[in-house]
Amino acid sequence: MTFVRFTQPETGLPIHIRAARVQAFAATEEGTTRIFISGSLSCLVTEDEAAVLAALSPTPEDDR
């Protein structure tokens, strides 16, 4: 199980999301990103779209 760490904009506290559960993500006008986890569950993170994509992209270590 791989979890990815992002930051909550309201509090600055971390949020850990199971990478395999992410369905989609979208940039917002404020420069944050909304991550869609399931049908009606989503969260807003301070990381921009490029940072979210990088965090969710598989790495060679994931194949181990």
C-alpha positions as CSV (number, residue, x, y, z in Angstrom):
1,M,0.0,0.0,0.0
2,T,1.5,3.3,-1.1
3,F,0.4,6.5,0.6
4,V,1.3,10.0,-0.7
5,R,1.6,13.0,1.5
6,F,0.0,16.3,0.6
7,T,-0.7,19.5,2.6
8,Q,-4.2,20.8,3.6
9,P,-4.6,24.5,2.7
10,E,-6.8,25.4,5.7
11,T,-4.4,24.1,8.4
12,G,-1.1,23.4,6.8
13,L,-1.3,19.9,8.3
14,P,-0.4,16.8,6.2
15,I,-3.0,14.6,4.5
16,H,-1.9,11.1,3.4
17,I,-3.8,9.6,0.5
18,R,-3.6,6.0,-0.7
19,A,-2.2,6.5,-4.2
20,A,-4.3,3.7,-5.7
21,R,-7.5,5.3,-4.6
22,V,-7.0,8.6,-6.6
23,Q,-9.5,8.7,-9.5
24,A,-8.6,12.2,-10.9
25,F,-7.2,15.6,-9.9
26,A,-7.8,19.1,-11.2
27,A,-6.1,22.5,-10.8
28,T,-8.0,25.3,-9.2
29,E,-7.9,29.0,-9.9
30,E,-6.2,29.6,-6.5
31,G,-3.2,27.4,-7.5
32,T,-4.2,24.5,-5.3
33,T,-5.3,21.1,-6.6
34,R,-8.5,19.1,-5.9
35,I,-7.9,15.4,-5.6
36,F,-10.9,13.1,-6.3
37,I,-10.7,9.9,-4.3
38,S,-14.1,8.3,-5.0
39,G,-17.5,9.2,-6.4
40,S,-18.3,12.1,-4.0
41,L,-15.1,12.3,-1.9
42,S,-12.5,14.8,-2.7
43,C,-9.9,16.9,-0.9
44,L,-8.1,20.2,-1.6
45,V,-4.3,20.3,-1.3
46,T,-1.9,23.2,-1.5
47,E,0.4,21.4,-4.0
48,D,0.0,22.4,-7.6
49,E,-1.1,20.1,-10.4
50,A,2.5,19.3,-11.5
51,A,3.5,18.3,-7.9
52,V,0.4,16.1,-7.5
53,L,1.2,14.4,-10.8
54,A,4.8,13.8,-9.8
55,A,3.8,12.4,-6.4
56,L,1.3,10.0,-8.0
57,S,3.6,8.8,-10.8
58,P,5.1,5.4,-10.4
59,T,8.8,5.2,-9.7
60,P,11.2,2.3,-10.3
61,E,11.1,1.5,-6.5
62,D,7.3,0.8,-6.9
63,D,8.1,-2.3,-8.9
64,R,9.9,-3.9,-6.0
